[in-house]
């Protein structure tokens, strides 16, 4: 859905399609940001939801680096999300969970697992706000939506942020 996205034309961006685990193995302090948009953990993408993968991602991040990966649906997969967060908390400095509404996804929602290599990162507030021109060109994102993505229903908050 390129018409809904921006930034792919930025020369610093590189979009890769392939086996993420194999691609990252052996990379050390190579990336500022790693974004993983995988399919569900059942099947070929299963390796992208485990401890080995997150350790490889951690090693591939530069100091101060962050990663965001598909974090499943809190309405359908809360035990899996809780397990993923526990795994990531043992590897990364900071870990958080956010979600957004996607009408075509099961239950209309999908989550994001956000991790920083080092402690001291906060994901819940944008690091910078879009300019007026940038905001005018956006169809969904705003600083308010960003902050709201971290406000979880009580059943999920109690499990994921005890």
Phi, psi and omega in degrees: 000062184302331181292345178259357185245161173217160177103345181294336179279350179296128183298342178279345183272138176224119180261122181241138177241121181165195180282104184297321180296312180296321181297319185277340181304132178087352178274135180230126178046049185258339189227144173281322184221137173233120179248126182242111176251084186261170170280184182294160185291348176278124179102211188298334182275001182307324182292344181274008181238009186247175183300317181302314181298313182294328175293321178294318178298314179303314180296326183282344180279141172288162173306135183084358183288160179226157175226148175227127179227161178306125188244019176064181186255122182296337180284333185247334191229033184303317178299321178295316179299316179299317178295317179298318180295319178298317178300311183293325178296335177279353184242317188258161179289316178225142181222137176212168181229135176226168179213166176214164179268128177227104187304333183273353179272156175304133183066004176071020185214147173219149182250169179229129173266117182248128183223142174244143181300319184249160175285160175101359178273146170237131181262345192284345176234140179299145177289330176211154180264146177298148172293167178301317180296317178297313181298321179297334181272351183271145181256344183227306189293141168207167178296328178292317177297320179303307182297319182294334181298340182263356178274108185262149171301153186305319181300322180281319180302317181297328180276321188263337180226063183294000000 
